[in-house]
Amino acid sequence: MNVGTYKVPNQIENLIKHGVEKAKNYNHEVIVSYIEKVHHIDTLHFLNNNLSQFENENFYWEDAHSSFYIAGLGTVKTMNIMHMDNRFKNIKEEWQKLIDRSIIENPYSEVNGVGPALFGGFSFDYVKNDSNLWENFNHGLFYLPKYMVTKVDGQSYFTTNILCTPNQENNPNVEQLLLERKNVLSNTKTSLASELVEISESPKVEERNGVLWLDRVNKAIELLKLAFAKKVVLARDLHLSYQQKINHMSVLNNLKQQQKNSYIFSMTSEKDCFIGATPERLVKKEGKHMFSSCVAGSAPRGKTDREDNQIKTDLLNDPKNLEEHQFVVDMITNAFHQLCDSVSRAKSPQIMTNKDIHHLYTPVEGWAKEGVSIFEFVKELHPTPALGGTPTETALQIIRDLELFERGMYAGPLGWVDYKQNGEFVVAIRSALLKESEAVLFAGCGIVKDSIPDKEYEETKVKFRPMLRALGGNLDE
């Protein structure tokens, strides 16, 4: 560490005293946050080796494109999403109030993702059905971790967040907190390889409602031919069951090794874990500089280099996929024009390649207008036509009427935002919900009036593969 072990506890203790005093004087909660630069910490080590103490409260985030990683343990503040359509505004305002009341000791203010940072996400749809599949996530949630490691360009930063309240009985025992903090840091020295248990058990794989899903696709096509909408995305689920509880750290490690070009994420709530490896950024904010990715239109990888290159060429010239892609490009570009002073985008789509699939991809950038938050971008961008359809409200209603399960966090916006309002959200696809010894996987595809149901079914099988492989399963590979 760049500060002495004696100085750090004293500084944290003094900050807590200040926080408690401020909380009493103003009669509201105060977050105290202390950030320090530390010797190299692997974020997966950090999470895995402290998991027993924070089994139901942890998260992981990895952006392989920019060497950026975050891992969090525990919660000092949880923000639950309410059943209403102004959920983005509510979280934005609640977060801003908390930050305005914070005491932050951060010598590294130029680094994003350190200090107080929210991690979490919103459900795909604010309208919830009666399913209890997502009971531990409800409409989505965010939390501020107690301990967090942020790794940026090879450098590690350790954040300690403490909640101080006007009620003395609810304030932390400083001695216990400092001891816990010391133990958390010490545990990161343990070898990850010696701790992780590989998934050796092959799961029972159950495809439910496959025939019925094809029937629903046909019904969607009928509606599209009648011009109710131009496109709708229909998803289906796949169920895996095991004899033992699923070790989500093993799944995370598999995704990290297998999905090199994806965002890797996991988030636990109670005994459930939502986990995935998505290729799709929704929005990223660095100061006023905004980034988004239009990802829509796909084709499976070829078995040889020659076949793979031909598939990429065909994808770039395929009318159906190009039409799907243009829906997303138009929607995201229009949203950026509403919220930005200037916008730029690539003139034509590129190819984004992952282990199992190629996507059409067009990057979009802009410079946000003064005072516009990342949550306002999330509100305008979600759901993109790649995950909902177009026009949006009509497509959402068709999904509610025809889809055979509750999406919950699947395909919703998931990510992080720091106290400087920088952050990033992805579209939570290529994902699964882990529930003890069971896993539910999700995959969808864009339906247009010329879609062929059997081909759409095969496309979902390809999209199941990343999570299925990470979970030790197999589906006609």
C-alpha positions as CSV (number, residue, x, y, z in Angstrom):
1,M,0.0,0.0,0.0
2,N,1.1,3.5,-0.5
3,V,0.2,4.5,3.0
4,G,1.4,3.0,6.3
5,T,-0.8,0.4,8.0
6,Y,-0.8,2.6,11.1
7,K,-2.0,5.7,9.3
8,V,-4.9,4.0,7.4
9,P,-6.9,2.8,10.5
10,N,-6.4,6.2,12.1
11,Q,-7.6,8.0,9.0
12,I,-10.7,5.7,8.6
13,E,-11.5,6.1,12.3
14,N,-11.3,9.9,12.1
15,L,-13.5,9.8,9.0
16,I,-16.1,7.7,10.7
17,K,-16.2,10.1,13.7
18,H,-16.8,13.0,11.2
19,G,-19.5,11.0,9.5
20,V,-21.3,10.1,12.7
21,E,-21.2,13.8,13.8
22,K,-22.5,15.0,10.4
23,A,-25.3,12.3,10.5
24,K,-26.4,13.5,13.9
25,N,-26.2,17.2,13.1
26,Y,-28.3,16.9,9.9
27,N,-30.4,13.9,10.9
28,H,-29.7,11.8,7.8
29,E,-27.5,8.9,6.7
30,V,-23.9,9.7,5.7
31,I,-21.6,7.5,3.6
32,V,-17.9,7.6,4.5
33,S,-15.6,6.4,1.7
34,Y,-11.9,5.8,1.9
35,I,-9.9,4.9,-1.2
36,E,-6.3,3.6,-1.3
37,K,-4.0,2.3,-3.9
38,V,-2.8,-1.2,-3.1
39,H,-0.5,-3.8,-4.5
40,H,-1.9,-6.0,-7.3
41,I,-5.1,-7.7,-6.4
42,D,-6.9,-10.0,-8.8
43,T,-10.6,-9.2,-8.6
44,L,-11.6,-12.8,-9.0
45,H,-9.3,-13.8,-6.1
46,F,-10.7,-11.0,-4.0
47,L,-14.3,-12.2,-4.6
48,N,-13.7,-15.9,-4.3
49,N,-11.5,-15.9,-1.2
50,N,-14.0,-13.7,0.8
51,L,-17.1,-15.3,-0.5
52,S,-18.0,-17.3,2.6
53,Q,-18.4,-14.1,4.6
54,F,-20.4,-12.3,1.9
55,E,-22.1,-15.2,0.1
56,N,-25.4,-13.3,-0.6
57,E,-23.9,-9.8,-1.2
58,N,-21.3,-9.7,-4.0
59,F,-20.8,-8.6,-7.5
60,Y,-18.3,-8.9,-10.4
61,W,-17.7,-6.8,-13.5
62,E,-15.1,-7.2,-16.2
63,D,-14.6,-5.3,-19.4
64,A,-12.0,-7.1,-21.4
65,H,-11.9,-4.3,-24.0
66,S,-10.4,-1.7,-21.6
67,S,-8.7,-3.7,-18.9
68,F,-11.3,-2.6,-16.3
69,Y,-12.5,-4.8,-13.5
70,I,-14.6,-4.3,-10.3
71,A,-15.5,-6.7,-7.5
72,G,-17.6,-5.8,-4.5
73,L,-18.4,-7.4,-1.2
74,G,-21.2,-6.7,1.2
75,T,-23.7,-3.8,1.1
76,V,-23.9,-0.6,3.1
77,K,-26.9,0.6,1.2
78,T,-29.4,-1.2,-1.1
79,M,-31.7,0.6,-3.5
80,N,-34.7,-1.4,-4.6
81,I,-36.5,-0.6,-7.9
82,M,-40.1,0.2,-7.4
83,H,-43.0,-0.9,-9.7
84,M,-43.3,2.2,-11.8
85,D,-42.1,3.6,-15.1
86,N,-40.1,6.5,-13.5
87,R,-37.6,4.0,-12.0
88,F,-34.6,5.5,-13.8
89,K,-35.4,9.0,-12.4
90,N,-35.9,7.6,-8.9
91,I,-32.5,5.8,-8.7
92,K,-30.8,8.9,-10.2
93,E,-32.2,11.2,-7.5
94,E,-31.7,8.7,-4.6
95,W,-28.0,8.2,-5.7
96,Q,-27.4,12.0,-6.0
97,K,-28.8,12.6,-2.5
98,L,-26.6,10.0,-1.1
99,I,-23.5,11.4,-2.8
100,D,-24.3,14.9,-1.7
101,R,-24.2,13.7,1.9
102,S,-21.0,11.7,1.5
103,I,-17.5,12.2,3.0
104,I,-15.0,10.9,0.4
105,E,-11.3,10.6,1.0
106,N,-10.0,9.9,-2.6
107,P,-6.5,10.9,-3.6
108,Y,-7.1,9.3,-7.1
109,S,-10.0,11.4,-8.3
110,E,-8.8,11.0,-11.9
111,V,-9.6,7.2,-11.8
112,N,-13.2,6.2,-12.6
113,G,-15.0,3.4,-10.7
114,V,-13.3,4.0,-7.3
115,G,-15.0,5.4,-4.1
116,P,-18.7,5.2,-3.6
117,A,-20.1,3.3,-6.6
118,L,-23.5,1.7,-7.2
119,F,-23.7,-1.7,-8.9
120,G,-26.9,-3.3,-10.2
121,G,-29.6,-3.2,-12.8
122,F,-33.2,-2.8,-13.8
123,S,-35.5,-5.6,-14.9
124,F,-36.3,-5.7,-18.6
125,D,-39.9,-4.6,-18.2
126,Y,-41.4,-2.5,-15.4
127,V,-44.6,-4.5,-15.7
128,K,-44.1,-7.6,-13.6
129,N,-46.1,-10.9,-13.9
130,D,-46.9,-13.3,-11.1
131,S,-43.8,-15.5,-11.5
132,N,-41.6,-16.0,-8.5
133,L,-38.6,-16.8,-10.6
134,W,-37.1,-13.4,-9.9
135,E,-38.4,-13.0,-6.4
136,N,-34.9,-12.1,-5.0
137,F,-34.4,-9.4,-7.7
138,N,-38.0,-8.2,-8.1
139,H,-37.9,-5.2,-10.5
140,G,-34.1,-4.9,-10.1
141,L,-31.9,-3.4,-7.5
142,F,-28.6,-1.5,-6.9
143,Y,-26.3,-1.7,-4.0
144,L,-23.3,0.2,-2.6
145,P,-20.7,-2.3,-1.6
146,K,-18.9,-2.3,1.8
147,Y,-15.5,-3.3,0.2
148,M,-14.6,-2.9,-3.4
149,V,-11.6,-3.5,-5.6
150,T,-11.2,-1.6,-8.8
151,K,-8.5,-2.6,-11.2
152,V,-7.7,-0.2,-14.0
153,D,-4.8,-0.7,-16.5
154,G,-3.1,-3.1,-14.1
155,Q,-3.4,-0.8,-11.0
156,S,-5.5,-1.9,-8.1
157,Y,-7.6,0.4,-5.8
158,F,-9.3,-0.6,-2.6
159,T,-12.5,1.2,-1.4
160,T,-14.0,1.0,2.0
161,N,-17.5,2.3,2.4
162,I,-19.2,2.9,5.8
163,L,-22.7,4.0,6.6
164,C,-23.1,6.4,9.5
165,T,-26.5,7.2,10.9
166,P,-28.1,9.6,13.4
167,N,-28.8,6.6,15.7
168,Q,-25.7,5.7,17.6
169,E,-26.8,2.1,18.0
170,N,-26.8,1.6,14.2
171,N,-23.3,3.0,13.7
172,P,-20.4,0.6,13.0
173,N,-18.1,-0.7,15.7
174,V,-14.8,0.8,14.5
175,E,-12.6,-1.8,15.9
176,Q,-14.6,-4.7,14.4
177,L,-14.8,-3.0,11.1
178,L,-11.0,-2.4,10.9
179,L,-10.4,-6.0,11.8
180,E,-12.8,-7.2,9.1
181,R,-11.2,-4.9,6.6
182,K,-7.8,-6.2,7.4
183,N,-9.0,-9.8,7.0
184,V,-10.6,-9.1,3.7
185,L,-7.4,-7.7,2.3
186,S,-5.3,-10.6,3.8
187,N,-7.6,-13.2,2.1
188,T,-6.8,-11.9,-1.3
189,K,-3.3,-13.5,-1.1
190,T,-4.7,-17.0,-1.2
191,S,-4.3,-18.7,-4.6
192,L,-7.4,-18.8,-6.7
193,A,-6.5,-22.0,-8.3
194,S,-6.4,-23.8,-5.0
195,E,-9.8,-22.6,-4.0
196,L,-12.0,-22.9,-7.1
197,V,-13.8,-26.1,-7.6
198,E,-14.4,-27.1,-11.2
199,I,-17.9,-28.0,-12.4
200,S,-17.4,-31.8,-12.8
201,E,-21.0,-32.7,-12.8
202,S,-22.9,-32.7,-16.1
203,P,-26.3,-31.1,-15.6
204,K,-29.7,-32.4,-16.7
205,V,-30.8,-30.2,-19.6
206,E,-34.5,-29.6,-20.1
207,E,-36.0,-27.7,-23.0
208,R,-39.5,-26.6,-21.9
209,N,-42.2,-25.4,-24.3
210,G,-40.1,-25.7,-27.4
211,V,-43.1,-26.5,-29.7
212,L,-45.2,-23.9,-27.9
213,W,-42.5,-21.3,-28.4
214,L,-42.5,-22.0,-32.2
215,D,-46.2,-21.5,-32.2
216,R,-45.7,-18.1,-30.5
217,V,-43.2,-17.1,-33.1
218,N,-45.7,-17.9,-35.8
219,K,-48.3,-15.7,-34.0
220,A,-45.8,-12.9,-33.8
221,I,-45.1,-13.2,-37.6
222,E,-48.8,-13.0,-38.2
223,L,-49.0,-9.7,-36.2
224,L,-46.0,-8.3,-38.1
225,K,-47.6,-9.2,-41.4
226,L,-50.6,-7.2,-40.3
227,A,-48.3,-4.3,-39.6
228,F,-48.9,-4.1,-35.9
229,A,-45.1,-3.8,-35.5
230,K,-41.9,-4.0,-37.6
231,K,-40.0,-6.3,-35.3
232,V,-40.4,-8.1,-32.0
233,V,-37.9,-10.1,-30.0
234,L,-39.1,-13.3,-28.5
235,A,-36.9,-15.2,-26.0
236,R,-37.1,-18.7,-24.5
237,D,-35.6,-20.4,-21.5
238,L,-33.5,-23.5,-20.9
239,H,-33.4,-25.3,-17.5
240,L,-30.4,-27.0,-16.0
241,S,-30.4,-29.1,-12.8
242,Y,-27.6,-30.5,-10.7
243,Q,-27.2,-32.7,-7.7
244,Q,-25.1,-30.1,-5.9
245,K,-25.4,-26.3,-5.5
246,I,-23.8,-24.5,-8.4
247,N,-20.5,-22.7,-7.6
248,H,-21.0,-19.4,-9.4
249,M,-17.3,-18.6,-9.0
250,S,-16.4,-21.6,-11.2
251,V,-19.0,-20.4,-13.7
252,L,-17.4,-16.9,-13.6
253,N,-13.9,-18.3,-14.1
254,N,-15.2,-20.4,-17.1
255,L,-16.8,-17.3,-18.7
256,K,-13.6,-15.3,-18.2
257,Q,-11.5,-18.0,-20.0
258,Q,-14.1,-18.7,-22.7
259,Q,-15.6,-15.3,-23.6
260,K,-12.6,-13.1,-24.2
261,N,-14.5,-10.3,-26.1
262,S,-17.4,-10.0,-23.7
263,Y,-18.4,-8.1,-20.6
264,I,-18.4,-10.6,-17.7
265,F,-20.8,-9.9,-14.8
266,S,-22.4,-11.5,-11.8
267,M,-24.7,-10.2,-9.1
268,T,-26.1,-12.1,-6.1
269,S,-29.2,-11.3,-4.2
270,E,-30.0,-13.6,-1.3
271,K,-29.4,-17.1,-2.6
272,D,-29.7,-16.3,-6.3
273,C,-27.1,-15.2,-8.7
274,F,-27.6,-13.5,-12.0
275,I,-24.5,-14.1,-14.2
276,G,-23.5,-13.7,-17.8
277,A,-21.1,-12.7,-20.6
278,T,-22.7,-10.1,-22.9
279,P,-21.2,-8.7,-26.0
280,E,-23.5,-5.7,-25.9
281,R,-22.7,-2.3,-24.3
282,L,-25.8,-0.1,-23.8
283,V,-24.0,3.1,-22.8
284,K,-20.7,4.2,-21.3
285,K,-20.1,7.7,-19.7
286,E,-16.6,9.3,-19.2
287,G,-17.2,12.9,-18.2
288,K,-19.4,14.1,-21.0
289,H,-18.1,11.6,-23.5
290,M,-20.7,9.0,-24.3
291,F,-20.4,5.7,-26.1
292,S,-22.9,3.1,-27.2
293,S,-22.9,0.0,-29.4
294,C,-25.5,-1.0,-32.0
295,V,-25.5,-4.8,-31.9
296,A,-28.1,-6.6,-33.9
297,G,-28.1,-9.2,-36.7
298,S,-26.1,-12.4,-36.1
299,A,-24.9,-15.6,-37.7
300,P,-23.2,-18.7,-36.1
301,R,-19.4,-19.2,-36.5
302,G,-18.1,-21.4,-39.3
303,K,-16.2,-24.6,-38.8
304,T,-13.2,-23.5,-40.9
305,D,-11.5,-20.2,-41.4
306,R,-12.8,-20.1,-45.0
307,E,-16.3,-20.9,-44.0
308,D,-16.1,-18.3,-41.2
309,N,-15.0,-15.6,-43.5
310,Q,-17.8,-16.4,-46.0
311,I,-20.3,-16.2,-43.2
312,K,-19.1,-12.8,-42.2
313,T,-19.3,-11.6,-45.8
314,D,-22.8,-13.0,-46.1
315,L,-23.9,-11.4,-42.8
316,L,-22.7,-7.9,-44.0
317,N,-24.9,-8.3,-47.1
318,D,-27.9,-10.1,-45.7
319,P,-31.1,-8.0,-46.1
320,K,-33.0,-9.4,-43.0
321,N,-30.0,-8.9,-40.7
322,L,-29.2,-5.5,-42.1
323,E,-32.8,-4.4,-41.6
324,E,-32.8,-5.6,-38.0
325,H,-29.5,-3.8,-37.5
326,Q,-30.7,-0.5,-39.0
327,F,-33.6,-0.4,-36.5
328,V,-31.1,-0.4,-33.7
329,V,-28.8,2.1,-35.3
330,D,-31.7,4.6,-35.9
331,M,-33.1,4.3,-32.4
332,I,-29.7,4.7,-30.6
333,T,-28.6,7.5,-32.9
334,N,-31.9,9.4,-32.3
335,A,-31.6,9.0,-28.5
336,F,-28.1,10.3,-28.6
337,H,-29.2,13.4,-30.6
338,Q,-31.8,14.1,-27.9
339,L,-29.2,14.0,-25.1
340,C,-26.0,15.1,-26.7
341,D,-24.6,18.3,-28.2
342,S,-22.8,16.3,-30.9
343,V,-23.0,12.8,-32.2
344,S,-20.9,10.6,-34.6
345,R,-21.2,7.0,-35.8
346,A,-19.6,4.6,-38.2
347,K,-21.1,4.8,-41.7
348,S,-21.6,1.1,-42.1
349,P,-21.8,-1.9,-39.8
350,Q,-18.7,-3.9,-38.8
351,I,-18.4,-7.5,-37.6
352,M,-18.1,-8.3,-33.9
353,T,-16.9,-11.9,-33.4
354,N,-17.4,-14.0,-30.3
355,K,-16.6,-17.7,-29.6
356,D,-19.9,-18.9,-31.0
357,I,-21.4,-16.1,-33.0
358,H,-20.8,-13.1,-35.3
359,H,-22.8,-9.9,-34.8
360,L,-23.3,-6.8,-36.9
361,Y,-21.9,-3.9,-34.9
362,T,-22.0,-0.1,-35.3
363,P,-20.3,2.1,-32.6
364,V,-22.0,5.5,-31.7
365,E,-20.3,8.3,-29.8
366,G,-21.5,11.7,-28.5
367,W,-20.9,14.5,-26.0
368,A,-23.6,14.8,-23.4
369,K,-25.5,18.0,-22.8
370,E,-24.8,19.8,-19.5
371,G,-26.3,18.0,-16.5
372,V,-27.5,14.9,-18.3
373,S,-26.8,11.7,-16.3
374,I,-26.1,8.2,-17.4
375,F,-29.5,7.2,-16.1
376,E,-31.2,9.5,-18.6
377,F,-29.3,7.7,-21.4
378,V,-30.4,4.3,-20.0
379,K,-34.0,5.4,-19.9
380,E,-33.9,6.6,-23.5
381,L,-32.0,3.6,-24.9
382,H,-33.7,0.8,-23.1
383,P,-35.0,-1.4,-24.6
384,T,-33.3,-1.1,-27.9
385,P,-35.0,-2.8,-30.9
386,A,-32.3,-5.6,-30.6
387,L,-34.0,-6.8,-27.3
388,G,-37.5,-5.5,-27.6
389,G,-38.5,-4.6,-31.1
390,T,-40.0,-1.6,-32.9
391,P,-42.1,0.4,-32.3
392,T,-41.1,-0.1,-28.6
393,E,-44.4,0.0,-26.8
394,T,-46.2,-2.2,-29.3
395,A,-43.3,-4.7,-29.2
396,L,-43.3,-4.8,-25.4
397,Q,-47.0,-5.6,-25.3
398,I,-46.5,-8.4,-27.8
399,I,-43.7,-9.8,-25.6
400,R,-46.0,-9.6,-22.6
401,D,-48.7,-11.5,-24.4
402,L,-46.6,-14.1,-26.2
403,E,-43.5,-14.9,-24.2
404,L,-43.6,-17.9,-22.0
405,F,-41.5,-16.8,-19.0
406,E,-40.7,-13.6,-17.1
407,R,-37.6,-11.9,-18.3
408,G,-36.7,-10.2,-15.0
409,M,-33.1,-9.0,-15.2
410,Y,-32.5,-10.9,-18.5
411,A,-32.0,-8.3,-21.3
412,G,-32.3,-5.5,-18.9
413,P,-29.7,-2.7,-18.3
414,L,-27.0,-3.8,-15.8
415,G,-23.9,-1.9,-14.7
416,W,-22.3,0.6,-12.4
417,V,-22.1,4.3,-11.8
418,D,-19.6,6.1,-9.5
419,Y,-19.9,9.2,-7.4
420,K,-18.7,11.4,-10.3
421,Q,-21.6,10.0,-12.4
422,N,-19.3,8.1,-14.7
423,G,-20.2,4.5,-15.4
424,E,-21.3,1.9,-17.9
425,F,-24.3,-0.3,-18.5
426,V,-24.6,-3.4,-20.7
427,V,-27.5,-5.3,-22.0
428,A,-27.7,-8.4,-19.8
429,I,-28.0,-11.1,-22.5
430,R,-26.0,-14.4,-22.8
431,S,-27.0,-14.8,-19.2
432,A,-28.5,-17.2,-16.6
433,L,-30.2,-17.1,-13.2
434,L,-28.6,-19.5,-10.7
435,K,-30.9,-20.8,-8.0
436,E,-29.1,-23.2,-5.7
437,S,-28.8,-26.4,-7.8
438,E,-30.7,-25.1,-10.7
439,A,-29.9,-22.7,-13.6
440,V,-32.3,-21.0,-16.0
441,L,-30.7,-19.8,-19.2
442,F,-32.2,-17.3,-21.6
443,A,-31.9,-16.6,-25.3
444,G,-33.9,-14.6,-27.8
445,C,-34.0,-13.6,-31.5
446,G,-35.5,-10.8,-33.5
447,I,-38.6,-11.7,-35.4
448,V,-39.6,-9.9,-38.6
449,K,-42.4,-10.6,-41.0
450,D,-40.1,-12.8,-43.2
451,S,-38.7,-14.8,-40.3
452,I,-38.6,-18.6,-40.5
453,P,-39.5,-20.1,-37.1
454,D,-37.2,-23.1,-37.3
455,K,-34.2,-20.9,-38.1
456,E,-35.0,-18.6,-35.2
457,Y,-35.2,-21.7,-32.9
458,E,-31.7,-22.7,-34.2
459,E,-30.4,-19.2,-33.5
460,T,-31.5,-19.4,-29.9
461,K,-29.6,-22.7,-29.5
462,V,-26.4,-20.9,-30.6
463,K,-27.1,-18.1,-28.2
464,F,-27.5,-20.6,-25.3
465,R,-24.0,-22.0,-25.9
466,P,-21.8,-19.4,-23.9
467,M,-23.7,-20.0,-20.6
468,L,-24.4,-23.7,-21.3
469,R,-20.7,-24.3,-21.9
470,A,-19.7,-22.3,-18.8
471,L,-22.1,-24.4,-16.8
472,G,-20.7,-27.7,-18.0
473,G,-23.6,-28.5,-20.3
474,N,-24.0,-29.4,-23.9
475,L,-26.8,-28.7,-26.5
476,D,-26.0,-30.2,-29.9
477,E,-22.5,-28.7,-30.0
